[in-house]
Amino acid sequence: MSWLEGLAQDDWREWHSDSEVQTTAQAALDLLKEQEPRTAHWFISEYEYLTCSHCGESYYTGAESTEEARQRLAGGRYYKFCPHCGAKMDA
């Protein structure tokens, strides 16, 4: 064992119980699982709103018509990720 490994092991043992370390590690794993990449797509719910297929949140497009909103969506002029849930939008 290197001196660094020993120091790290000693510090953890001195300041934290095994159950605290295990709980912290499990919390970190749970957080990572929640942040796994998810994909979704935008659909036009009304001509001025895009809705995320993953979380259902809607966003104003600023378009004057449904056709204009579709053209902007096809041209990639809207969010590439949902600002609410973080889902990556399929092209």
Kinemage of the C-alpha trace (Angstrom):
@kinemage 1
@onewidth
@group {chain A} dominant
@subgroup {mainchain}
@vectorlist {calphas} color= white
{ca met a 1} P 0.000 0.000 0.000
{ca ser a 2} L 1.359 3.432 -0.922
{ca trp a 3} L 1.568 6.211 1.644
{ca leu a 4} L -1.224 8.065 -0.208
{ca glu a 5} L -3.578 5.087 -0.053
{ca gly a 6} L -2.794 4.659 3.628
{ca leu a 7} L -3.403 8.339 4.328
{ca ala a 8} L -6.728 8.292 2.505
{ca gln a 9} L -7.795 5.138 4.305
{ca asp a 10} L -6.751 6.503 7.702
{ca asp a 11} L -8.559 9.815 7.141
{ca trp a 12} L -11.800 8.108 6.193
{ca arg a 13} L -11.627 5.740 9.134
{ca glu a 14} L -10.848 8.553 11.536
{ca trp a 15} L -13.586 10.953 10.451
{ca his a 16} L -16.361 8.755 9.042
{ca ser a 17} L -17.980 5.517 10.056
{ca asp a 18} L -18.355 2.708 7.520
{ca ser a 19} L -22.103 3.310 7.348
{ca glu a 20} L -21.566 6.999 6.536
{ca val a 21} L -19.136 6.138 3.755
{ca gln a 22} L -21.498 3.502 2.366
{ca thr a 23} L -24.470 5.910 2.487
{ca thr a 24} L -22.468 8.622 0.730
{ca ala a 25} L -21.291 6.205 -1.944
{ca gln a 26} L -24.848 4.962 -2.533
{ca ala a 27} L -26.113 8.542 -2.814
{ca ala a 28} L -23.434 9.292 -5.408
{ca leu a 29} L -24.395 6.196 -7.421
{ca asp a 30} L -28.077 7.132 -7.275
{ca leu a 31} L -27.258 10.613 -8.529
{ca leu a 32} L -25.256 9.201 -11.430
{ca lys a 33} L -28.131 6.895 -12.385
{ca glu a 34} L -30.519 9.855 -12.414
{ca gln a 35} L -28.181 11.699 -14.749
{ca glu a 36} L -27.916 8.972 -17.360
{ca pro a 37} L -28.393 10.463 -20.807
{ca arg a 38} L -31.974 10.440 -21.960
{ca thr a 39} L -33.234 11.297 -25.384
{ca ala a 40} L -36.473 12.894 -26.406
{ca his a 41} L -37.873 15.016 -29.188
{ca trp a 42} L -39.751 18.255 -29.539
{ca phe a 43} L -43.277 18.195 -30.820
{ca ile a 44} L -45.340 21.231 -31.678
{ca ser a 45} L -48.293 21.328 -29.314
{ca glu a 46} L -49.599 24.645 -30.621
{ca tyr a 47} L -47.944 26.769 -33.266
{ca glu a 48} L -46.176 28.864 -30.685
{ca tyr a 49} L -45.125 26.088 -28.273
{ca leu a 50} L -42.701 23.171 -28.370
{ca thr a 51} L -43.288 20.345 -25.906
{ca cys a 52} L -40.638 17.898 -24.659
{ca ser a 53} L -41.667 14.278 -25.231
{ca his a 54} L -39.864 13.214 -22.035
{ca cys a 55} L -41.111 15.637 -19.362
{ca gly a 56} L -44.002 17.396 -21.094
{ca glu a 57} L -42.750 20.929 -20.429
{ca ser a 58} L -43.665 23.480 -23.113
{ca tyr a 59} L -41.555 26.347 -24.445
{ca tyr a 60} L -42.576 29.375 -26.466
{ca thr a 61} L -41.199 29.322 -30.026
{ca gly a 62} L -41.796 32.902 -31.089
{ca ala a 63} L -42.997 31.638 -34.483
{ca glu a 64} L -45.815 33.352 -36.360
{ca ser a 65} L -47.289 30.100 -37.677
{ca thr a 66} L -47.112 26.338 -37.268
{ca glu a 67} L -45.231 26.093 -40.580
{ca glu a 68} L -42.633 28.604 -39.394
{ca ala a 69} L -42.221 26.669 -36.131
{ca arg a 70} L -41.711 23.431 -38.112
{ca gln a 71} L -39.106 25.091 -40.336
{ca arg a 72} L -37.229 26.448 -37.333
{ca leu a 73} L -37.382 23.044 -35.628
{ca ala a 74} L -36.087 21.300 -38.771
{ca gly a 75} L -33.333 23.918 -39.061
{ca gly a 76} L -32.106 23.235 -35.530
{ca arg a 77} L -32.926 26.714 -34.246
{ca tyr a 78} L -34.379 25.503 -30.959
{ca tyr a 79} L -32.877 23.962 -27.833
{ca lys a 80} L -30.737 20.869 -28.397
{ca phe a 81} L -31.473 19.878 -24.782
{ca cys a 82} L -34.638 20.348 -22.765
{ca pro a 83} L -33.983 23.118 -20.216
{ca his a 84} L -36.309 21.428 -17.722
{ca cys a 85} L -35.246 17.749 -17.675
{ca gly a 86} L -31.968 17.812 -19.621
{ca ala a 87} L -33.053 15.283 -22.256
{ca lys a 88} L -31.038 15.444 -25.467
{ca met a 89} L -33.275 16.170 -28.416
{ca asp a 90} L -33.093 13.759 -31.338
{ca ala a 91} L -32.243 15.372 -34.640
